[in-house]
């Protein structure tokens, strides 16, 4: 989030500064309206190998969703669009539940857990342009001003009494350290970025210096002594990062995740591909306290995958759900012999209503889904050689689209299947089957 201060009277502002501020405001509005999403992955880093799995879009919301931070290993906070403004959303990873934390008339950004308090801090942007860092009680959502004598854009907690922040001054961000006990704000550096993080297992905070336009660098700050030191260069013109507990840094660029090991391997190394999941334009990154989850902000890009069974093998498994007022079960095999096979049954009032046999097979450099229906006594609906066919339209990272049937991956243990059913009046009704393993 880019913050802005109130303008002085026009006769006291240079034309250059006025243009810069207008551009900053425009940039803020564009970003606030962008359709970003918050994504979650399981993260494994055993033996130095990064494995991303259990991909899920946890915001699934039209508009601006951004700035995720872990409240704990099972809870994420992020800013999300609601009713034309941005509020704080709490997402429970275990139960996939969402809860709004605040109900103010303004918008809230950059929620962070306050150390040793049952509260979070966030930037409030009121409709009159006032922007203030406030605290929000996690029990009732009530808030109060925390710091209002500097215009804070981004922040991180060093401890429960010391805050490190990016503050808007003229046309740039400056680095400040605020002591809540003494109510003093100490300016440390100028021309910095938005990414501020406590460095694990140290008494330091990292920030990004942008003093040289073409070469941005990551630096450390001791918030007690105010000493700063160079750590390394960023990826080219990239400012969002996060730390792992082993002291290595993660950054993303062009849909690729990179790692920099400050002690072992002082080189940016590619470790994972977000673009394989159809995610691009990645900005924020954050890792759970236990290092087992990673959340990123980006935009969904429907990258089409090749029509191969290998790219849809996530469909395999025993799936159960509800539809047509009864219980459904669908069992898909792993790819073998150029096909995948499934059995389906619908149980209504403790009796089988009907069965299906389904196959997805490779045909002429494409895939086709074919099925047959059977009564509960295995009498076929279709004639001997007749099948119901669904030609493939496209495959993306989380969808397999056939003409009339779509498989949508929610995560490794949940999927939706959408089936077009032709009605007697000629209309088509799309029925959704929600399945869990």
ABEGO torsion letter per residue (X at the ends): XBBBBBBBBAAABBAAAAAAAAAAAAAAAAAAABBBBBBBBBBBABGGBBBBBGBBBAAGBBEBBBGBBBABAABBBBBBBBGGBBBBBBBBAAAGBBBBABABABBBBGBBBBBGBBBBBBBBBBAAGBBBBBBBBAAAGBBBBABAABBBABBBBABAABBBBBBBBEABBBBBBBBAAAGBBBBABBGBBABBBBBBGBABBBBBBAABAABBBBBBBBAAAGBBBBABBBBBGBABBBBBAAGBBBBBBGGBBBBBBAAABBBBBBABBAAAAGBBGBBBBBBBAAGABBBBBBBBBBBBBBBBAAAAAAABEBBBBBBGGBBBBBBBBBBBGGBBBBBBBBBBGGBBABBBBBBBBBBGGBBBBBBBBBBAAGBBABBAABBBBBBBABBBAABBBBBGBBBBBABAABBBBBBBBBBAAGBBBBBBBBBBX
